[in-house]
């Protein structure tokens, strides 16, 4: 661009120089009220000659008018970000758009970082920087004063939202050390044992809950995550154990355990069973309310979960006296404030009630071998252990119930009164996660009672058998069909390297529900450990008959045993539970059948006891 006839002050003007160094604007950018279109300029240029001196004077006049216009701006001029005026602000004709730079003072008022840039200009081919103590030319000082005046006069008063950060004596940033140092979550090694004695050391964070650790162990052990796994706090010296609640912190619980105590990884199907059928867990004669109310069994759980209500569990329990080996049968009541016993019969007057244990800093445990270790009158013992107690038995409050249902009622009521809504939230979390999963991520086969029904596939389409008598007949026919199919397979020849009769006697040993040669007492103990829920079962070798097997099944919190006998037909060996009415070629077929049909059993097979090696 030609600069002949331009004053030096205009050439060295920082705004002018910045615009000169930029890429020449396109014709589209130069159209507007200030710049006429290119066709207009060409036509006017063709009409008459341009006076260069008049043009320079015109530009100086326009620049001076721009300064005067800026200093006369009112306080109501709208501002954009960083205090700049909008681009549509009117300008003098022929003048280039000037965008004043925000001063450090203005940026401080708006609580923004201050970025100071030096003004660089070129004079006689040399570059000089205007610093804090530089000698400014007269036109630069004038421009700075006018810009400062324009800033102070046109900016509205904006309150500073962070005065402590942008004071005159402090930088607009937080000083060093004002924020607490970010502390990473502490890690700790936890050793977990399985039922078969194997163990695994897992590194966990200090805020990991029991549910999180169970899911981690399920992942590492390649188990099926059916939300029934639990972490068990086991005290062999005291003969106590309990299942940790899903929300409890593992590290915090471990801090209250003695050196020989340990964690067990185990199934517990009855962890939240009381939410599904509370009537079986809370007999009507054991539940009352401290205040008169018209509550029914349907509102039982709501009264337990509501902290304002006053449910109460009452009944007779054998209580061990502190410091003595003797047991007394007392009338006991459990409330939110604690466990009380009556000193006068069944009276619950305040003067006759004596505090036995507090619920706040205690946990309830089940006795592993109460008869042998504490001379308990029954095998259904429970214990309220304060958290501060490690190996001492003096402060343990030992109790004993008459049957398993009564003990389960006391222990479940203790959990509900202590944790309340936390238990219900723990119960709902797996259901909510299951609802969020897609249908393709759910298991292909489910053995839950709601999903397994009797079906008839004799026609072109299958149908659900609603009549129980018809379902029983279909079950018998299915058993005979399996028998015929097995006979045909034996006639055609088996592809297995083992003989068919040999294979049918050993194939069940690969299943998780088969526990081998264990005693009746051991099978009952495993059933109790994994929850007294309907349909919980296992199979084992019979001790009385070496060729027979035993099905151990839980129904209505009672454990029953059914013998599986072998029988021969046409030279083939079959297994039966109903004296040969329904025959199966192996135990796998038998279990599959009774998972679908109740048959002669009191209920269907629903959950199997399993042991996983860590």
Secondary structure as UniProt FT lines:
FT   TURN            4..5
FT   HELIX           8..11
FT   HELIX           14..21
FT   TURN            27..30
FT   HELIX           38..47
FT   HELIX           52..71
FT   TURN            75..76
FT   HELIX           81..83
FT   TURN            87..88
FT   TURN            93..94
FT   HELIX           104..109
FT   TURN            110..111
FT   STRAND          119..123
FT   TURN            124..125
FT   STRAND          126..130
FT   TURN            132..133
FT   HELIX           138..154
FT   TURN            163..165
FT   TURN            168..169
FT   TURN            176..177
FT   STRAND          187..193
FT   TURN            195..196
FT   STRAND          199..205
FT   TURN            206..207
FT   HELIX           210..221
FT   STRAND          229..235
FT   TURN            236..239
FT   STRAND          240..243
FT   TURN            246..247
FT   HELIX           250..254
FT   TURN            255..256
FT   TURN            259..260
FT   STRAND          262..267
FT   TURN            269..270
FT   HELIX           273..275
FT   HELIX           278..281
FT   HELIX           284..286
FT   STRAND          287..289
FT   HELIX           297..299
FT   HELIX           300..305
FT   TURN            307..308
FT   STRAND          311..320
FT   TURN            322..323
FT   STRAND          327..335
FT   TURN            336..337
FT   STRAND          338..342
FT   TURN            345..346
FT   HELIX           350..352
FT   STRAND          353..357
FT   TURN            360..361
FT   STRAND          362..367
FT   HELIX           370..374
FT   STRAND          381..386
FT   TURN            387..388
FT   TURN            394..395
FT   STRAND          397..400
FT   HELIX           404..419
FT   HELIX           421..436
FT   HELIX           439..441
FT   TURN            449..451
FT   STRAND          455..456
FT   STRAND          463..464
FT   HELIX           468..492
FT   HELIX           500..506
FT   HELIX           507..510
FT   TURN            512..513
FT   HELIX           520..529
FT   TURN            534..535
FT   STRAND          536..541
FT   TURN            546..547
FT   STRAND          549..555
FT   TURN            556..557
FT   STRAND          558..569
FT   TURN            570..571
FT   STRAND          572..576
FT   TURN            579..580
FT   STRAND          583..584
FT   HELIX           587..596
FT   TURN            599..600
FT   STRAND          607..608
//
